[in-house]
Amino acid sequence: MNDPFDSSGGQPSIYLNTVLLLNDRWAKLLEKLDSLDLRAMYLRSFELVLSTTLPKPLSGYDEYEKVAAQPACRLPDDLTRTVPYDVFAAWVTAYTEIMRQEGIVGRKTYDLQGDDRDSQ
C-alpha cells in the first residue's frame, strides 16, 4: 500500500482542505471586529490560516506590503495588546483584497465547485 505521506515519486499527494477552517476563522475575525475585541493575535492567527490557502506568501502581495509598510499599522510584539480600529480594519481590508485577487471571495459558488451551468 502506498504511504500518502511519502513524498517520493509516484506517490499520491496530500490535499489539505482549508476551506472550513478559513471560513471559520474569517467569521471569527469579523466577529472580533464587530465586538471591538481588537487584539493583534486575531490578525496573526487569521494570517496563518490564510497563508495555507495562497499560492505565495502573504508578503508577496502588494496589498499586504502596503499595510505592513505603514508605521501606524505595525502590530505590537505582544499580540495580546489591542490595536486601533482603523489598524485592525486596514489589515482586514488587505486580507479581503488578497482573497478577492486569488478568487477565494467574489466568485460564484458554482465556479469554485466546478458546476457546468455556465457551459449550457
Secondary structure, 3 states (H helix, E strand, C coil): CCCCCCCCCCCCCCCCCCHHHHHHHHHHHHHHHHCCCCEHHHHHHHHHHHHCCCCCCHHHCHHHHHHHCCHHHCCCCCCCCECCHHHHHHHHHHHHHHHHHCCCCCCCHHHHHCCCHHHC
